[in-house]
């Protein structure tokens, strides 16, 4: 118990440090997005291999823009190992297929995730903290002056779950996501144009971008839900997520010689979700 508490405390401290990481945004403007609601539906399986070791598989579909637009398909496979009642680790891979409605095509992203979860038992409740490091690779042709091909992030989730019933398990959690390699812009905005320090709007390729080494919190999330065990091996999960998103958005030419647009886009997104998992 003591070791688990120390682990949770250390992880919370790490989250706090990352949340206050400075980021350089001299060209910053802000755009407020209209609130919207989306839908997530998934099917999955959870197979016990040996005591403590499980393999998981999940297929998820998402709709966004108030249920009007198809957003993505995502397939995730993973392994997790429970060392004891207080600590477990996992590794998983996701193939993400975002849908572009403008040209009716799918793109591909590959994501690797490493998880570490500590749990404290508080009577009939479990308090847990999960730290997830994720690496996302954008496949295909991309403009590297707008987004890095490899995206790094750290997600921290603090959750409370009721374990006093074998049938119904309500839960709630809060989550913070830190981008670890955000673009650092060295231009400034004069109200009309993005310029270098000497007032020039041209120069060597990449003049406005000094690298992908910035860190900032780009999402805060809160969620409530309930897991329902219909039979021994059948688990339904119904939930609602509320995201506050604040992302850096760049628009630049592919040669890296001109910055057309740079702003933080922020707003609220809600998600209704339902999942079914077969455990055996």
C-alpha positions in Angstrom: 0.0 0.0 0.0 2.8 2.4 0.9 4.7 1.8 -2.3 1.5 2.3 -4.3 0.8 5.6 -2.6 4.4 6.8 -3.2 4.1 5.8 -6.9 0.8 7.7 -7.3 2.3 10.7 -5.6 5.3 10.7 -7.8 3.2 10.4 -10.9 0.9 13.3 -9.9 4.0 15.4 -9.3 5.2 14.6 -12.8 1.9 15.6 -14.2 2.1 18.9 -12.5 5.6 19.6 -13.8 4.5 18.9 -17.4 1.4 21.0 -17.1 3.5 24.1 -16.3 6.0 23.5 -19.1 6.6 26.8 -21.0 5.9 27.1 -24.7 7.0 29.8 -27.1 4.1 31.4 -29.1 5.1 34.8 -30.2 2.9 34.5 -33.3 -0.1 33.4 -31.3 -3.7 34.3 -32.0 -6.8 32.4 -30.8 -9.9 31.0 -32.5 -12.9 29.8 -30.5 -14.7 26.9 -32.0 -18.4 26.1 -31.6 -19.2 23.4 -29.1 -20.1 20.1 -30.7 -21.1 16.5 -29.7 -19.8 13.2 -31.2 -20.4 9.5 -30.9 -18.0 6.6 -30.1 -19.0 3.0 -30.5 -16.7 0.0 -30.0 -16.5 -3.8 -29.9 -13.7 -5.6 -28.1 -12.4 -8.8 -26.5 -10.2 -9.4 -23.4 -8.5 -12.8 -23.3 -6.6 -14.1 -20.3 -3.4 -15.9 -21.3 -2.0 -16.8 -17.9 -2.6 -15.3 -14.5 -2.0 -11.5 -14.7 -1.4 -11.5 -18.5 -4.1 -10.4 -20.9 -4.4 -9.7 -24.6 -7.0 -7.2 -25.8 -8.5 -6.3 -29.2 -10.9 -3.4 -29.9 -12.5 -1.9 -33.0 -13.9 1.6 -32.7 -16.0 3.9 -34.9 -16.4 7.7 -34.3 -18.9 10.3 -35.6 -18.4 14.0 -34.9 -19.9 17.4 -35.8 -23.1 16.7 -33.9 -23.3 13.1 -35.3 -23.3 14.3 -38.9 -19.8 13.4 -40.1 -17.9 10.1 -40.1 -14.7 10.7 -38.2 -12.5 7.6 -38.0 -12.1 3.9 -37.6 -9.5 2.7 -35.1 -8.2 -0.8 -34.4 -6.2 -1.4 -31.2 -4.4 -4.5 -30.0 -2.6 -4.7 -26.7 -1.0 -6.7 -23.9 -1.2 -5.9 -20.2 0.3 -7.5 -17.2 -0.9 -7.1 -13.6 2.0 -7.4 -11.2 -0.2 -7.2 -8.1 -3.4 -5.6 -6.9 -1.8 -2.1 -7.0 0.2 -2.0 -10.2 0.0 -3.0 -13.8 1.6 -2.1 -17.1 0.6 -2.5 -20.7 1.7 -1.9 -24.3 -0.6 -1.5 -27.3 -0.7 -0.6 -31.0 -3.5 1.3 -32.8 -4.0 1.6 -36.5 -6.0 4.9 -36.9 -7.9 5.7 -40.1 -9.2 9.3 -40.1 -11.7 10.0 -42.8 -11.4 13.1 -45.0 -14.9 14.0 -46.1 -13.7 16.6 -48.6 -12.2 14.0 -50.9 -13.9 10.9 -49.4 -10.7 9.1 -48.5 -9.0 7.6 -45.5 -5.5 8.4 -44.2 -3.4 6.3 -41.9 -1.7 6.8 -38.6 0.2 4.3 -36.5 0.2 4.7 -32.7 2.3 2.9 -30.0 1.2 3.3 -26.4 3.0 2.4 -23.1 0.9 2.4 -19.9 1.7 2.3 -16.2 -1.3 2.2 -13.7 -1.2 2.4 -10.0 -4.3 1.7 -7.9 -5.3 2.4 -4.3 -8.2 0.4 -2.7 -10.4 2.7 -0.6 -13.1 0.4 0.8 -15.5 -0.3 -2.1 -13.8 2.2 -4.3 -10.6 2.1 -6.4 -8.6 5.2 -7.0 -6.1 4.9 -9.9 -3.7 7.0 -11.8 -2.6 5.9 -15.3 0.3 7.4 -17.1 0.4 6.8 -20.9 3.2 7.7 -23.2 2.2 7.6 -26.9 4.0 7.9 -30.2 2.0 8.6 -33.3 3.4 8.2 -36.8 1.7 10.0 -39.7 1.9 7.9 -42.8 1.8 9.2 -46.4 2.6 12.7 -47.7 2.4 15.4 -45.1 3.6 19.0 -44.8 6.3 18.8 -42.2 6.1 22.6 -41.7 2.6 22.2 -40.3 2.9 19.0 -38.3 5.7 16.7 -37.3 5.6 13.2 -38.8 6.2 11.7 -35.3 4.0 13.1 -32.6 4.8 12.5 -28.9 2.4 13.0 -26.0 1.9 12.1 -22.3 -1.6 11.4 -21.0 -2.3 11.4 -17.2 -5.6 10.0 -16.0 -7.0 10.0 -12.4 -10.0 7.8 -12.0 -12.4 6.7 -9.3 -14.4 3.5 -9.7 -17.0 1.7 -7.6 -16.2 -2.0 -7.0 -18.9 -2.9 -4.5 -21.1 -4.7 -7.0 -20.5 -7.5 -9.4 -23.0 -6.2 -11.9 -22.8 -2.3 -11.9 -19.6 -0.3 -11.6 -20.0 3.5 -12.0 -16.8 5.5 -12.5 -15.5 9.0 -13.2 -12.1 10.3 -14.3 -10.2 13.4 -15.3 -7.4 13.4 -17.8 -4.7 15.8 -19.1 -2.8 15.4 -22.3 0.6 17.0 -22.8 2.1 17.5 -26.3 5.8 16.9 -26.0 7.1 18.0 -29.4 4.9 20.9 -30.5 6.0 23.3 -33.2 7.9 26.4 -32.0 7.2 29.4 -34.2 9.8 32.2 -34.4 7.7 34.7 -36.4 5.5 37.3 -34.9 2.1 38.6 -36.0 1.7 42.4 -36.7 -2.1 42.2 -37.0 -2.0 41.5 -40.8 1.1 39.4 -41.6 3.5 37.0 -39.9 7.0 38.5 -40.0 10.5 37.7 -38.9 12.2 40.0 -36.4 13.6 42.2 -39.1 10.2 42.7 -40.7 10.9 40.4 -43.7 8.3 37.9 -44.9 10.7 35.7 -46.8 14.0 33.9 -46.1 15.5 30.5 -45.9 13.2 27.5 -45.8 11.8 27.1 -42.3 12.6 30.6 -41.2 9.4 30.8 -39.1 9.8 27.4 -37.5 12.6 26.7 -35.0 11.8 23.1 -34.5 9.4 20.7 -32.7 10.6 21.0 -29.1 7.7 22.9 -27.4 5.5 21.3 -24.8 2.0 22.4 -23.7 -1.3 20.9 -22.4 -3.6 20.6 -25.4 -6.5 18.7 -23.9 -8.3 18.5 -20.5 -11.0 15.8 -20.2 -13.7 14.8 -17.7 -15.8 11.7 -18.0 -18.5 9.8 -16.2 -19.7 6.3 -17.0 -21.0 2.9 -15.8 -19.9 -0.6 -16.6 -22.6 -3.3 -16.6 -21.7 -7.0 -16.5 -24.7 -8.6 -18.2 -23.3 -12.1 -17.8 -20.0 -13.5 -16.7 -18.2 -12.8 -19.9 -20.2 -9.8 -21.3 -19.5 -6.2 -20.2 -21.3 -3.1 -21.5 -19.8 0.4 -20.9 -21.8 3.6 -21.3 -20.1 6.9 -20.8 -20.0 10.7 -21.6 -16.8 12.5 -22.2 -16.3 16.3 -22.1 -13.1 17.6 -23.8 -11.7 21.1 -23.6 -9.2 21.2 -26.6 -6.6 23.9 -27.3 -4.5 23.0 -30.3 -1.7 24.8 -32.2 -2.7 25.0 -35.8 -0.2 26.0 -38.5 -0.8 26.6 -42.2 2.3 27.0 -44.3 3.6 26.2 -47.8 5.3 22.9 -48.3 8.7 24.6 -49.0 8.7 26.2 -45.5 9.2 29.7 -46.9 5.9 31.3 -45.8 3.7 31.1 -42.8 0.1 31.7 -43.8 -1.7 31.1 -40.5 -0.9 30.3 -36.9 -3.4 30.2 -34.1 -4.6 28.3 -31.1 -8.0 26.7 -31.8 -9.9 26.0 -28.6 -13.3 24.8 -27.7 -15.5 22.1 -26.2 -16.3 18.7 -27.6 -18.7 16.2 -26.0 -18.7 12.5 -26.7 -21.4 9.9 -26.1 -20.0 6.4 -26.0 -21.0 2.8 -25.8 -18.8 -0.3 -25.9 -19.2 -4.1 -25.6 -16.3 -6.3 -24.4 -16.3 -10.1 -24.3 -14.0 -11.3 -21.5 -12.8 -14.9 -21.4 
